[in-house]
Amino acid sequence: MSDEEKYDALLMNIASQHTGGIHELLDTLFSFFARKTDLYTSPNVGEKPEELILQAFRKWEKIAVEKHKKDKAERDEADRIRREKLRRKREEEEQAAKNDSSRIIEVTDEEAEKITRENVQAKAQKLAPDNETPAEKQNEPVNITESSGDSEENKDDKKEDEDENEEDKGKAKPNAGNGWTGPNYSWTQTLEEIDLRVPINLNVRIKSKDVIVKFERKHLFVGLRGHPPIIDGETFADLKKEESMWTLDDGKAIHIVIEKVNKMEWWSRIVKTDPEINTRKVQPENSKLSDLDGETRGMVEKMMYDQHRREAGLPTSDEQKKQDMLKKFMDAHPEMDFNSIEQSSFVFII
């Protein structure tokens, strides 16, 4: 602690008791000089009291102004860097969206068959004449719907709910960006970062100086000066506070980008007071694979492949590999009776 700071606690305590502001504080200070010192009357002081006071005032005024300019320049530079990173990010997203529109997507045999069948049915309905006779319609397949009137989408949702583990029941379904949409803010995520948007529901247009965003290794604070915090809590996982950033969009929303430390993990919530999403329902293909490094992209593509296989009722790549090894072992040992042995009792080191 420097010599200038050693009385800060005492002076702050005194200042906090002066509810009238700086005028009341100065009045108390000069009252003390008049009552308890000879500042105003001492013949031993070579300079007038006003000059002594102005010297101290000008000394610290210069220091305060220089510090203010330096702090403002640092804030402006940090804001410029944030805006530049967000601009580049938007450009990359726009370019990726253009590339995605012409990208060829690999599908499984079952998905290809389903798409072909739907296209044939749609084409047949389009070409069917309006005055088709009942005799012709008798040869058409009849679609029988259940009396409950449930749509296919509702059936899929019910099937997903039935397939949920006990620990996942009650968790929210991820939004289209693999995140969560709440009453005060919404967020999306990739494996590398969180994109958080906080709308400002005020009748006045705010400025950057009104916004308070603090990043800590495992804590996030978001708020406006003079208002209760919007977010203030321990984050789901560690974040890189040096690489995380925020900016104000047209005075109407706070845009925050959180850089993850662990880039192989889906977040189930921003802070631990938020509702959890079911990360088992995250769709990796909704994230930008082009942003990932080669090793991470390979792992995500494997996750996508295994997920499609599970949805089709087929074994995953690891399960298929084990089944192939078991088949080879059985073929190599026809003398063994495998009917009395459960396949799960075999352990293969891959």
Residue frames as qw, qx, qy, qz and C-alpha x, y, z in Angstrom:
[[0.000, 0.888, 0.459, 0.000, 0.00, 0.00, 0.00],
 [0.413, 0.452, -0.025, 0.790, 1.41, 3.41, -0.97],
 [0.181, -0.191, -0.442, 0.858, 1.60, 6.42, 1.37],
 [0.302, -0.060, -0.197, -0.931, -1.28, 8.07, -0.50],
 [0.616, -0.213, -0.620, -0.437, -3.54, 5.05, 0.09],
 [0.354, -0.045, -0.818, 0.451, -2.91, 4.31, 3.77],
 [0.168, 0.195, 0.476, -0.841, -5.66, 6.72, 4.94],
 [0.315, -0.089, -0.599, -0.731, -8.19, 5.72, 2.27],
 [0.377, -0.394, -0.838, -0.005, -10.31, 3.53, 4.57],
 [0.200, -0.463, -0.488, 0.712, -10.56, 6.27, 7.19],
 [0.107, 0.251, -0.163, -0.948, -11.34, 8.99, 4.67],
 [0.318, -0.181, -0.753, -0.547, -13.91, 6.83, 2.87],
 [0.301, -0.477, -0.781, 0.269, -15.66, 6.25, 6.19],
 [0.066, -0.456, -0.239, 0.855, -15.75, 10.01, 6.82],
 [0.175, 0.125, -0.455, -0.864, -16.94, 10.76, 3.27],
 [0.268, -0.295, -0.871, -0.287, -19.71, 8.15, 3.44],
 [0.189, -0.552, -0.665, 0.467, -21.23, 9.96, 6.43],
 [0.055, 0.419, -0.023, -0.906, -21.61, 13.20, 4.45],
 [0.426, 0.494, 0.755, 0.065, -24.89, 12.69, 2.64],
 [0.210, 0.884, 0.142, -0.394, -24.76, 16.29, 1.38],
 [0.771, 0.577, 0.070, 0.260, -21.97, 15.46, -1.04],
 [0.667, 0.220, -0.129, 0.700, -18.66, 17.17, -1.72],
 [0.057, -0.706, 0.024, -0.705, -19.82, 20.57, -0.46],
 [0.723, -0.644, -0.007, -0.250, -20.63, 19.20, 2.98],
 [0.915, -0.113, -0.083, 0.379, -17.36, 17.24, 3.10],
 [0.464, 0.440, -0.091, 0.763, -15.25, 20.32, 2.23],
 [0.318, -0.747, 0.003, -0.584, -17.13, 22.41, 4.76],
 [0.863, -0.503, -0.039, 0.007, -16.32, 19.88, 7.48],
 [0.816, 0.122, -0.071, 0.560, -12.65, 19.76, 6.40],
 [0.259, 0.531, -0.087, 0.802, -12.10, 23.55, 6.48],
 [0.567, -0.713, -0.056, -0.410, -14.12, 23.79, 9.69],
 [0.907, -0.311, -0.101, 0.267, -11.61, 21.37, 11.22],
 [0.583, 0.315, -0.079, 0.745, -8.70, 23.55, 10.02],
 [0.116, -0.680, 0.000, -0.724, -10.33, 26.63, 11.61],
 [0.710, -0.622, -0.032, -0.327, -11.20, 24.98, 14.93],
 [0.919, -0.347, 0.105, 0.155, -8.25, 22.69, 15.52],
 [0.726, 0.092, 0.138, 0.667, -5.29, 24.26, 13.61],
 [0.108, -0.764, -0.032, 0.635, -3.73, 27.67, 13.01],
 [0.560, 0.303, 0.557, 0.534, -3.79, 27.32, 9.22],
 [0.178, 0.842, 0.377, 0.343, -5.59, 30.64, 8.77],
 [0.259, -0.960, 0.007, -0.110, -3.70, 32.68, 11.39],
 [0.827, -0.346, 0.105, 0.430, -0.19, 31.24, 11.78],
 [0.112, 0.941, -0.226, -0.225, 2.54, 33.89, 11.20],
 [0.480, -0.469, 0.686, 0.283, 5.09, 31.10, 10.52],
 [0.679, 0.411, 0.585, 0.167, 3.51, 30.08, 7.22],
 [0.254, -0.338, 0.332, 0.843, 5.37, 31.80, 4.38],
 [0.097, -0.168, -0.652, -0.733, 2.52, 31.43, 1.88],
 [0.517, -0.075, 0.143, -0.840, -1.13, 32.34, 2.13],
 [0.537, 0.040, 0.799, -0.270, -3.50, 29.50, 3.03],
 [0.709, 0.570, 0.146, -0.388, -5.32, 29.90, -0.32],
 [0.405, 0.684, -0.578, -0.184, -2.08, 29.34, -2.22],
 [0.219, -0.316, 0.912, -0.145, -1.22, 26.20, -0.20],
 [0.641, 0.280, 0.618, -0.359, -4.66, 24.77, -0.88],
 [0.642, 0.684, -0.086, -0.335, -4.49, 25.61, -4.60],
 [0.133, 0.611, -0.771, -0.119, -1.04, 24.01, -4.91],
 [0.366, -0.066, 0.912, -0.171, -2.32, 20.72, -3.51],
 [0.645, 0.506, 0.395, -0.414, -5.48, 21.00, -5.62],
 [0.513, 0.722, -0.330, -0.325, -3.58, 21.60, -8.89],
 [0.083, -0.459, 0.884, 0.040, -1.11, 18.79, -8.15],
 [0.398, 0.118, 0.895, -0.165, -3.85, 16.18, -7.78],
 [0.585, 0.628, 0.181, -0.480, -6.02, 17.71, -10.49],
 [0.332, 0.645, -0.602, -0.333, -3.22, 17.08, -13.00],
 [0.133, -0.212, 0.967, -0.041, -2.79, 13.47, -11.81],
 [0.503, 0.347, 0.685, -0.396, -6.55, 12.82, -11.90],
 [0.550, 0.675, -0.062, -0.488, -6.99, 14.29, -15.40],
 [0.224, 0.540, -0.774, -0.242, -4.09, 12.27, -16.82],
 [0.253, -0.027, 0.952, -0.169, -5.43, 9.08, -15.25],
 [0.562, 0.498, 0.442, -0.490, -8.90, 9.80, -16.63],
 [0.484, 0.666, -0.359, -0.439, -7.53, 10.31, -20.14],
 [0.065, 0.385, -0.916, -0.087, -5.48, 7.10, -19.92],
 [0.386, 0.166, 0.852, -0.312, -8.44, 5.06, -18.63],
 [0.579, 0.596, 0.200, -0.519, -10.72, 6.48, -21.33],
 [0.368, 0.608, -0.605, -0.359, -8.19, 5.67, -24.06],
 [0.090, -0.187, 0.977, -0.052, -7.91, 2.08, -22.77],
 [0.489, 0.365, 0.667, -0.428, -11.71, 1.71, -22.68],
 [0.536, 0.665, -0.104, -0.510, -12.04, 3.13, -26.19],
 [0.229, 0.501, -0.800, -0.239, -9.35, 0.76, -27.49],
 [0.249, 0.017, 0.947, -0.200, -10.96, -2.23, -25.79],
 [0.546, 0.522, 0.424, -0.499, -14.33, -1.22, -27.25],
 [0.444, 0.647, -0.414, -0.461, -12.77, -0.85, -30.71],
 [0.045, 0.309, -0.946, -0.085, -11.24, -4.34, -30.45],
 [0.404, 0.240, 0.806, -0.361, -14.58, -5.78, -29.32],
 [0.560, 0.626, 0.139, -0.525, -16.42, -4.16, -32.22],
 [0.322, 0.588, -0.650, -0.358, -13.79, -5.32, -34.70],
 [0.119, -0.130, 0.983, -0.057, -13.99, -8.92, -33.45],
 [0.476, 0.422, 0.640, -0.431, -17.79, -8.85, -33.63],
 [0.486, 0.663, -0.189, -0.537, -17.65, -7.37, -37.15],
 [0.197, 0.428, -0.850, -0.234, -15.34, -10.16, -38.29],
 [0.282, 0.083, 0.921, -0.254, -17.54, -12.73, -36.58],
 [0.553, 0.546, 0.345, -0.527, -20.66, -11.43, -38.38],
 [0.428, 0.627, -0.477, -0.443, -18.83, -11.50, -41.71],
 [0.016, 0.263, -0.964, -0.044, -17.71, -15.09, -41.06],
 [0.415, 0.281, 0.771, -0.392, -21.27, -16.09, -40.15],
 [0.556, 0.629, 0.038, -0.542, -22.65, -14.47, -43.31],
 [0.321, 0.541, -0.713, -0.310, -20.02, -16.20, -45.42],
 [0.156, -0.090, 0.974, -0.140, -20.68, -19.52, -43.70],
 [0.535, 0.424, 0.527, -0.507, -24.41, -19.09, -44.33],
 [0.539, 0.628, -0.298, -0.476, -23.72, -18.56, -48.05],
 [0.175, 0.406, -0.890, -0.112, -21.49, -21.63, -48.12],
 [0.349, 0.070, 0.865, -0.355, -24.06, -23.71, -46.22],
 [0.627, 0.467, 0.183, -0.596, -26.73, -22.92, -48.81],
 [0.677, 0.542, -0.419, -0.269, -24.69, -24.74, -51.46],
 [0.157, -0.473, 0.853, -0.154, -23.13, -27.39, -49.22],
 [0.717, 0.003, -0.626, -0.306, -23.79, -31.07, -49.90],
 [0.516, -0.444, 0.532, -0.503, -25.01, -32.79, -46.74],
 [0.343, 0.162, -0.922, -0.081, -24.26, -36.49, -46.27],
 [0.710, -0.222, 0.206, -0.636, -27.22, -38.56, -45.07],
 [0.409, -0.182, 0.891, -0.081, -27.67, -42.17, -44.10],
 [0.086, -0.095, -0.868, -0.479, -29.31, -44.76, -46.35],
 [0.037, -0.561, -0.799, 0.211, -32.48, -44.63, -44.27],
 [0.042, 0.662, 0.168, -0.729, -32.68, -40.82, -44.52],
 [0.066, 0.282, -0.593, -0.752, -32.07, -40.95, -48.27],
 [0.065, -0.295, -0.922, -0.243, -34.86, -43.51, -48.70],
 [0.015, -0.659, -0.608, 0.443, -37.25, -41.38, -46.62],
 [0.051, 0.564, -0.131, -0.813, -36.44, -38.23, -48.64],
 [0.075, 0.077, -0.779, -0.618, -36.96, -40.09, -51.91],
 [0.050, -0.458, -0.888, 0.002, -40.30, -41.50, -50.73],
 [0.013, 0.689, 0.387, -0.612, -41.52, -38.05, -49.63],
 [0.059, 0.432, -0.390, -0.811, -40.49, -36.51, -52.97],
 [0.067, -0.132, -0.888, -0.436, -42.34, -39.23, -54.92],
 [0.037, -0.597, -0.769, 0.226, -45.49, -38.74, -52.84],
 [0.021, 0.653, 0.124, -0.747, -45.36, -34.95, -53.23],
 [0.069, 0.263, -0.609, -0.745, -44.90, -35.26, -57.00],
 [0.054, -0.311, -0.923, -0.220, -47.79, -37.74, -57.26],
 [0.005, -0.677, -0.585, 0.447, -50.13, -35.42, -55.34],
 [0.029, 0.566, -0.151, -0.810, -49.15, -32.49, -57.54],
 [0.121, 0.152, -0.740, -0.644, -49.79, -34.42, -60.78],
 [0.111, 0.378, 0.912, -0.112, -53.09, -35.95, -59.64],
 [0.112, -0.368, -0.413, -0.825, -56.09, -34.37, -61.49],
 [0.289, -0.081, 0.433, -0.850, -58.83, -32.71, -59.47],
 [0.764, 0.072, -0.060, -0.639, -61.60, -34.74, -61.17],
 [0.167, 0.274, -0.947, 0.016, -60.07, -38.11, -60.29],
 [0.722, -0.237, -0.409, -0.505, -62.77, -40.81, -60.10],
 [0.682, -0.509, 0.392, -0.349, -63.47, -42.78, -56.94],
 [0.993, 0.111, 0.017, 0.038, -62.44, -45.98, -58.73],
 [0.583, 0.588, -0.336, 0.450, -59.00, -44.52, -59.33],
 [0.206, -0.677, 0.434, -0.558, -58.75, -43.38, -55.75],
 [0.922, -0.303, 0.075, -0.230, -59.59, -46.86, -54.49],
 [0.898, 0.234, -0.201, 0.315, -56.18, -48.06, -55.67],
 [0.169, 0.712, -0.362, 0.577, -54.41, -45.35, -53.70],
 [0.492, -0.128, -0.719, 0.473, -52.99, -46.19, -50.28],
 [0.377, -0.793, -0.284, -0.386, -55.14, -44.89, -47.47],
 [0.266, 0.333, -0.552, 0.717, -53.45, -43.02, -44.66],
 [0.584, -0.610, -0.521, -0.122, -55.08, -43.97, -41.37],
 [0.072, 0.526, -0.400, 0.747, -54.60, -41.47, -38.56],
 [0.302, -0.240, -0.822, 0.420, -55.08, -42.20, -34.89],
 [0.220, -0.778, -0.539, -0.235, -58.21, -40.89, -33.23],
 [0.483, -0.618, -0.230, 0.575, -56.07, -38.90, -30.83],
 [0.338, 0.921, 0.145, 0.130, -55.17, -36.56, -33.66],
 [0.521, -0.685, 0.271, 0.431, -51.53, -36.32, -32.62],
 [0.519, 0.806, -0.260, -0.117, -49.22, -34.95, -35.29],
 [0.888, 0.208, -0.261, 0.315, -46.02, -36.71, -36.28],
 [0.224, 0.603, -0.387, 0.661, -44.07, -33.94, -34.56],
 [0.584, -0.537, 0.277, -0.542, -45.96, -34.48, -31.31],
 [0.994, -0.076, -0.073, -0.036, -45.35, -38.24, -31.59],
 [0.672, 0.421, -0.350, 0.498, -41.64, -37.60, -32.03],
 [0.123, -0.622, 0.375, -0.676, -41.63, -35.32, -28.99],
 [0.829, -0.387, 0.149, -0.376, -43.42, -37.97, -26.94],
 [0.952, 0.135, -0.197, 0.189, -40.94, -40.61, -28.09],
 [0.386, 0.553, -0.402, 0.619, -38.05, -38.34, -27.10],
 [0.447, -0.577, 0.312, -0.608, -39.61, -37.80, -23.66],
 [0.966, -0.195, 0.014, -0.168, -39.97, -41.56, -23.20],
 [0.844, 0.301, -0.246, 0.369, -36.32, -42.08, -24.18],
 [0.010, -0.795, 0.331, -0.508, -35.04, -39.52, -21.65],
 [0.528, 0.002, -0.721, 0.449, -32.97, -40.72, -18.73],
 [0.430, -0.724, -0.516, 0.156, -34.24, -40.05, -15.23],
 [0.441, -0.455, -0.078, 0.770, -31.57, -37.39, -14.70],
 [0.137, 0.077, 0.401, 0.903, -32.68, -35.51, -17.86],
 [0.127, -0.660, -0.709, -0.215, -36.38, -35.36, -17.04],
 [0.225, -0.868, -0.324, 0.301, -37.56, -31.83, -16.37],
 [0.369, -0.402, 0.278, 0.790, -34.72, -30.23, -18.30],
 [0.432, 0.724, 0.080, -0.533, -35.58, -27.77, -21.07],
 [0.794, 0.371, 0.374, 0.302, -35.17, -28.60, -24.73],
 [0.382, -0.334, 0.221, 0.833, -32.36, -26.60, -26.42],
 [0.416, 0.757, 0.122, -0.489, -33.38, -23.80, -28.77],
 [0.805, 0.590, 0.043, 0.044, -32.36, -23.80, -32.44],
 [0.329, 0.788, -0.444, 0.271, -28.88, -22.60, -31.49],
 [0.742, -0.036, -0.603, 0.290, -28.25, -25.33, -28.89],
 [0.131, 0.185, -0.467, 0.855, -28.88, -22.86, -26.06],
 [0.126, -0.556, -0.761, 0.309, -31.80, -21.43, -24.08],
 [0.035, -0.476, -0.243, -0.845, -34.31, -18.60, -24.51],
 [0.288, -0.432, -0.694, 0.498, -35.41, -17.02, -21.24],
 [0.010, -0.890, -0.455, 0.029, -37.45, -14.00, -20.14],
 [0.218, -0.913, 0.093, 0.333, -34.46, -11.68, -19.64],
 [0.062, 0.684, -0.621, -0.378, -31.90, -13.01, -22.13],
 [0.957, 0.235, 0.124, -0.115, -31.20, -15.77, -24.62],
 [0.183, -0.687, 0.657, 0.251, -28.07, -17.61, -25.73],
 [0.927, 0.341, -0.119, -0.099, -26.74, -20.03, -28.29],
 [0.485, -0.660, 0.554, 0.148, -23.53, -22.01, -28.33],
 [0.770, 0.451, -0.451, -0.021, -20.94, -23.87, -30.33],
 [0.888, -0.232, -0.262, 0.297, -18.30, -26.09, -28.77],
 [0.550, 0.212, -0.168, 0.790, -15.97, -23.09, -28.66],
 [0.038, 0.070, -0.210, 0.974, -18.08, -20.15, -27.46],
 [0.040, 0.625, 0.730, -0.274, -21.36, -18.81, -26.07],
 [0.049, 0.309, 0.291, 0.904, -23.31, -16.10, -27.90],
 [0.157, -0.546, -0.698, 0.435, -25.42, -14.25, -25.30],
 [0.006, 0.428, 0.291, 0.855, -27.93, -11.46, -26.07],
 [0.170, -0.481, -0.645, 0.569, -29.51, -9.32, -23.35],
 [0.066, 0.666, 0.438, 0.600, -32.30, -6.98, -24.57],
 [0.137, -0.086, -0.381, 0.910, -32.64, -3.60, -22.81],
 [0.132, -0.639, -0.715, -0.253, -36.28, -3.08, -21.87],
 [0.211, -0.538, -0.303, 0.758, -36.09, 0.61, -20.98],
 [0.335, 0.858, 0.388, -0.020, -37.76, 3.66, -22.48],
 [0.024, -0.925, 0.284, 0.252, -34.43, 5.49, -22.71],
 [0.816, 0.496, -0.245, 0.167, -31.51, 4.80, -25.03],
 [0.704, -0.653, 0.181, 0.213, -28.50, 3.66, -23.04],
 [0.388, 0.806, -0.444, 0.043, -24.80, 4.16, -23.77],
 [0.776, 0.188, -0.552, 0.240, -21.77, 1.92, -23.25],
 [0.110, 0.382, -0.564, 0.724, -20.85, 3.76, -20.06],
 [0.655, -0.286, 0.178, -0.677, -24.19, 2.67, -18.56],
 [0.936, 0.040, -0.315, -0.153, -23.36, -1.03, -19.08],
 [0.330, -0.634, 0.675, -0.181, -21.43, -3.13, -16.56],
 [0.960, 0.146, -0.216, -0.100, -20.09, -6.50, -17.73],
 [0.256, -0.701, 0.654, -0.122, -17.50, -8.33, -15.63],
 [0.890, 0.195, -0.405, -0.081, -15.85, -11.60, -16.68],
 [0.408, -0.616, 0.653, -0.169, -14.18, -13.83, -14.11],
 [0.084, 0.289, -0.936, -0.180, -12.82, -17.34, -14.57],
 [0.174, -0.314, -0.929, -0.083, -16.07, -18.84, -13.29],
 [0.009, 0.633, 0.544, -0.550, -18.36, -15.86, -12.70],
 [0.183, 0.395, 0.468, 0.769, -20.36, -13.50, -14.92],
 [0.008, -0.604, -0.459, 0.651, -21.92, -10.15, -14.03],
 [0.134, 0.359, 0.513, 0.768, -24.16, -8.22, -16.42],
 [0.111, -0.723, -0.587, 0.347, -26.12, -5.14, -15.43],
 [0.195, 0.720, 0.203, 0.635, -26.91, -1.45, -15.91],
 [0.232, 0.085, -0.441, 0.863, -25.81, 1.34, -13.60],
 [0.342, -0.068, 0.245, -0.905, -28.55, 2.17, -11.12],
 [0.813, -0.015, -0.236, -0.532, -30.49, -1.04, -11.82],
 [0.796, -0.329, 0.492, -0.129, -30.51, -4.54, -10.26],
 [0.144, -0.412, 0.815, 0.381, -28.12, -7.04, -11.92],
 [0.776, 0.271, -0.239, -0.516, -29.47, -8.96, -14.90],
 [0.924, 0.068, -0.361, 0.108, -26.95, -11.80, -14.50],
 [0.110, -0.724, 0.557, -0.392, -24.80, -12.31, -11.42],
 [0.904, -0.266, 0.257, -0.216, -23.65, -15.81, -10.63],
 [0.442, -0.426, 0.751, 0.242, -21.25, -18.70, -10.98],
 [0.568, 0.442, -0.438, -0.539, -20.99, -19.91, -14.57],
 [0.979, 0.029, 0.004, -0.201, -21.58, -23.50, -15.65],
 [0.901, 0.011, 0.048, 0.432, -17.89, -23.93, -16.51],
 [0.428, -0.535, 0.134, 0.716, -14.64, -21.97, -16.77],
 [0.494, 0.831, 0.233, 0.104, -14.40, -19.15, -19.33],
 [0.612, 0.071, 0.055, 0.786, -11.50, -17.22, -20.85],
 [0.068, -0.863, -0.341, 0.366, -12.06, -13.74, -19.46],
 [0.231, -0.522, 0.335, 0.750, -9.28, -12.20, -21.59],
 [0.067, 0.016, 0.749, 0.659, -10.87, -13.43, -24.83],
 [0.037, 0.657, 0.752, -0.042, -14.51, -12.90, -23.87],
 [0.108, 0.000, 0.110, 0.988, -16.03, -9.59, -24.95],
 [0.156, 0.678, 0.679, -0.232, -19.20, -7.51, -25.10],
 [0.105, 0.072, 0.272, 0.954, -20.64, -4.67, -27.14],
 [0.293, 0.487, 0.505, -0.650, -23.80, -2.55, -27.17],
 [0.237, 0.290, 0.744, 0.553, -26.04, -3.01, -30.23],
 [0.074, -0.513, -0.398, -0.757, -27.78, 0.29, -31.09],
 [0.184, -0.259, 0.424, -0.848, -28.43, 0.99, -27.43],
 [0.760, -0.137, -0.127, -0.623, -31.11, -1.72, -27.41],
 [0.984, -0.152, -0.083, -0.044, -29.26, -4.93, -26.50],
 [0.283, -0.731, 0.619, 0.047, -26.03, -6.12, -24.93],
 [0.905, 0.327, -0.263, -0.074, -24.23, -8.66, -27.10],
 [0.447, -0.674, 0.584, -0.072, -21.79, -10.87, -25.19],
 [0.830, 0.341, -0.440, -0.040, -19.42, -13.51, -26.56],
 [0.639, -0.607, 0.452, -0.138, -18.03, -15.93, -23.97],
 [0.542, 0.508, -0.668, -0.048, -14.98, -17.96, -24.93],
 [0.928, -0.339, -0.012, -0.155, -15.00, -21.45, -23.39],
 [0.243, -0.664, 0.707, 0.012, -11.94, -23.02, -21.77],
 [0.480, -0.017, 0.876, 0.047, -13.12, -26.58, -22.45],
 [0.407, 0.391, -0.345, -0.750, -13.94, -26.73, -26.15],
 [0.321, 0.001, -0.915, -0.244, -15.27, -30.29, -25.98],
 [0.051, -0.350, -0.809, 0.471, -18.20, -29.56, -23.68],
 [0.161, -0.572, -0.492, -0.636, -21.77, -28.34, -24.17],
 [0.055, -0.077, 0.503, -0.859, -23.01, -25.92, -21.51],
 [0.153, -0.503, -0.847, -0.073, -26.39, -26.76, -19.97],
 [0.154, -0.924, -0.349, 0.020, -26.84, -23.20, -18.63],
 [0.310, 0.752, -0.192, 0.549, -25.00, -19.86, -18.36],
 [0.105, -0.462, 0.608, -0.637, -25.08, -19.49, -14.57],
 [0.206, -0.055, -0.965, 0.152, -26.09, -22.12, -12.05],
 [0.282, 0.312, 0.548, -0.723, -29.31, -20.31, -11.12],
 [0.477, 0.288, -0.378, -0.739, -30.67, -20.74, -14.67],
 [0.904, 0.099, 0.294, -0.293, -32.87, -23.66, -15.77],
 [0.381, -0.368, 0.768, 0.359, -30.85, -26.49, -17.33],
 [0.700, 0.431, -0.277, -0.497, -31.19, -27.62, -20.93],
 [0.917, -0.064, 0.393, 0.012, -30.90, -31.26, -21.95],
 [0.022, 0.713, -0.566, -0.414, -27.51, -31.39, -23.66],
 [0.493, 0.013, 0.854, 0.166, -28.33, -34.88, -24.97],
 [0.481, 0.699, 0.529, -0.030, -30.71, -33.14, -27.39],
 [0.039, -0.766, 0.281, 0.576, -28.07, -30.73, -28.69],
 [0.813, 0.529, 0.232, 0.073, -27.72, -30.91, -32.46],
 [0.549, -0.453, 0.308, 0.632, -23.99, -30.66, -33.33],
 [0.452, 0.374, 0.530, 0.612, -24.80, -29.95, -36.99],
 [0.016, -0.942, -0.324, -0.091, -26.37, -26.64, -35.87],
 [0.426, -0.770, 0.201, 0.430, -22.88, -25.48, -34.91],
 [0.489, 0.814, -0.280, -0.142, -20.29, -24.24, -37.40],
 [0.946, -0.130, 0.173, 0.242, -18.00, -27.18, -38.06],
 [0.609, 0.641, -0.048, 0.464, -15.78, -24.97, -40.18],
 [0.183, -0.872, 0.258, -0.373, -14.73, -23.10, -37.01],
 [0.841, -0.470, 0.265, -0.034, -13.31, -26.24, -35.37],
 [0.032, -0.643, 0.737, 0.206, -9.82, -27.64, -35.64],
 [0.558, 0.242, -0.717, -0.340, -9.29, -30.96, -37.45],
 [0.206, 0.011, -0.932, 0.298, -9.29, -33.20, -34.38],
 [0.283, 0.240, 0.551, -0.747, -12.34, -31.57, -32.79],
 [0.574, 0.304, -0.240, -0.722, -14.23, -31.56, -36.08],
 [0.449, 0.152, -0.863, -0.175, -13.55, -35.27, -36.54],
 [0.041, -0.129, -0.867, 0.480, -14.93, -36.03, -33.08],
 [0.407, 0.317, 0.277, -0.810, -18.05, -33.91, -33.68],
 [0.568, 0.279, -0.515, -0.578, -18.69, -35.57, -37.05],
 [0.312, 0.025, -0.946, 0.086, -18.38, -38.97, -35.34],
 [0.171, 0.233, 0.662, -0.692, -20.92, -37.80, -32.73],
 [0.521, 0.335, -0.081, -0.781, -23.28, -36.75, -35.52],
 [0.499, 0.204, -0.773, -0.334, -22.86, -40.07, -37.33],
 [0.163, -0.076, -0.929, 0.325, -23.49, -42.06, -34.14],
 [0.314, 0.269, 0.438, -0.798, -26.53, -39.95, -33.33],
 [0.592, 0.288, -0.345, -0.669, -28.07, -40.61, -36.76],
 [0.419, 0.116, -0.898, -0.073, -27.36, -44.33, -36.35],
 [0.031, 0.148, 0.813, -0.563, -29.06, -44.42, -32.94],
 [0.458, 0.303, 0.160, -0.820, -32.11, -42.57, -34.29],
 [0.634, 0.279, -0.525, -0.495, -32.34, -45.18, -37.07],
 [0.905, -0.263, 0.213, -0.258, -32.11, -48.03, -34.53],
 [0.840, 0.404, -0.293, 0.213, -28.66, -49.03, -35.78],
 [0.770, -0.449, -0.107, 0.441, -25.45, -49.64, -33.79],
 [0.022, -0.959, 0.201, 0.197, -22.99, -46.78, -33.35],
 [0.560, 0.667, -0.489, 0.059, -19.54, -46.92, -34.92],
 [0.134, -0.502, 0.785, -0.338, -18.00, -48.30, -31.70],
 [0.743, 0.000, 0.536, -0.400, -20.79, -50.84, -31.27],
 [0.834, 0.508, -0.102, -0.191, -20.48, -51.92, -34.91],
 [0.313, 0.656, -0.671, 0.144, -16.72, -52.35, -34.48],
 [0.397, -0.317, 0.776, -0.375, -17.28, -54.59, -31.45],
 [0.843, 0.238, 0.323, -0.359, -19.90, -56.63, -33.31],
 [0.689, 0.623, -0.360, -0.087, -17.54, -57.11, -36.26],
 [0.069, 0.564, -0.784, 0.252, -14.75, -58.26, -33.95],
 [0.621, -0.115, 0.653, -0.418, -17.11, -60.67, -32.18],
 [0.859, 0.415, 0.052, -0.295, -18.25, -62.10, -35.53],
 [0.499, 0.640, -0.583, 0.054, -14.64, -62.64, -36.61],
 [0.218, -0.422, 0.802, -0.363, -13.88, -64.35, -33.32],
 [0.768, 0.094, 0.479, -0.416, -16.92, -66.63, -33.65],
 [0.795, 0.547, -0.188, -0.185, -16.00, -67.50, -37.25],
 [0.306, 0.628, -0.694, 0.173, -12.45, -68.33, -36.16],
 [0.128, -0.193, 0.890, -0.394, -13.68, -70.67, -33.39],
 [0.644, -0.097, -0.422, -0.631, -16.56, -72.75, -34.76],
 [0.534, -0.077, -0.826, 0.164, -15.90, -75.42, -32.14],
 [0.030, -0.064, -0.576, 0.814, -17.14, -73.12, -29.34],
 [0.119, -0.630, -0.752, -0.152, -20.79, -72.94, -28.28],
 [0.100, 0.131, -0.110, 0.980, -21.70, -69.25, -28.18],
 [0.406, -0.518, -0.533, -0.532, -25.43, -69.79, -27.57],
 [0.648, -0.588, -0.457, 0.160, -24.93, -70.13, -23.83],
 [0.488, -0.258, -0.126, 0.824, -22.66, -67.11, -23.56],
 [0.132, 0.920, 0.307, -0.204, -23.93, -63.55, -23.46],
 [0.598, 0.584, 0.064, 0.546, -22.22, -61.27, -25.96],
 [0.159, -0.923, 0.096, -0.338, -21.87, -58.61, -23.32],
 [0.807, -0.541, 0.186, 0.145, -19.46, -60.88, -21.43],
 [0.777, 0.269, 0.128, 0.554, -16.84, -60.45, -24.16],
 [0.181, -0.911, 0.057, 0.366, -14.38, -57.60, -23.66],
 [0.751, 0.442, 0.161, 0.463, -12.38, -56.43, -26.66],
 [0.357, -0.673, 0.079, 0.643, -9.45, -54.04, -26.37],
 [0.570, 0.737, 0.293, 0.216, -9.68, -51.75, -29.39]]
